[in-house]
Amino acid sequence: MLESLTVDTFTPRIDERFRLLIDAGTTMPMELFDATTLGSSGSALGRTPFSILFRGPMTPVLPQRIYRLDHDALGTLDLFLVPIGPRDGAMVYEAIFT
């Protein structure tokens, strides 16, 4: 499923909530706030690389790793998220698709 995702998958979902599964039974709300292409050349998968950014609570700061996120329309996604720092009172996390 991840191979079929493009920036256009996420652009209409900006400002929508996702549920991040921290561990069994513990979730954290995440809000998608940006979806940006990263250049114009296609990757080996034939899509333009892109980045998505999420806002989450300031604590706990989650380490970089693969997390399961649920969204009402997109379903379940396993994404490698990297904390990139605080911004406007929230912790920001990034996922890059090549």
N, C-alpha and C positions, 0 to 999 in steps of 0.2 A: 504493500500500500504506500509506503513512504516514497517509492520511486515515482509514483504518479502525482505527487504533490508539487504544486508550483506556487509562485508568489500570488497568482490569481485565486488559488484555493483559500488563502488567508486574508487577502485584502478586504473582502466583504465581511470578515469576522472581526475587524478592528473594533475595539471597545467592548468585545464580548468576553464572557467569563469562561474559563477552563477550570477543571478540578485536577490538581496535581496530587497523585498518590505518593505520600512520603513513605509509609509502611502500611502493613495490614491494618486497615480501619482508620488511618489518619490521613486526611486530605487537607490541602491548602488551596485557597482561591488564587487564581492567576488571571490577569487581564491582558489580552493581546492588545498592544498599542502601536505596533509598527510592523510593516512587511515591506522590505526593500530589495530590489534586484542588486546584484553585485557584479556589475559589468554586463557586457552584451554577448560574450561568447558562450556557447552551449557546453555543457559538461558531457561526460561519457554517456550519461543517461538521456542526452538530447534536450535538457532543459537549461534555462538560464539560472545560474546559481543565485541564491537569495538568502536573506536573513530575516528572522522574525524576533521581535522583542516582547517580553512579558513583564508586567509589573506584579510584584508579590509583596507580602508583608516584610517589614524590615528585619523581623526575627521570626523564626530562625533563618540564618543565611545558609542556604543549602549548598553543599559542595558540588562541583561539576561531576555529572554522571548521567546515565540514562534514567529518565523518569517517565512514568506512565501518566498521560494527561487524558482526561475525558472531556468531550464537548458534545452538547446536545445534537448538533447537526453533523459534525465530523466523526463522531465516535471516539474510539480509543486510539491514541497515538503514543508510541514509545520514542521519545526525543532526547537527544543528548543536549542538556542545558548547561550553560556556563554562567555563573554569576559575574556580572560586569560592573557592579557597584550601585550605590544609592543614587537616586534621582527623584527629586520632588516628593520626598517622604516615603518612597517605596524602594525595594530592592529590585534591580533590573536583571533579567536573565535573557540570554540569547541562544538561539538555535540556528545553525547555518546548514543550508542544503546545497550540495555541489552537484 
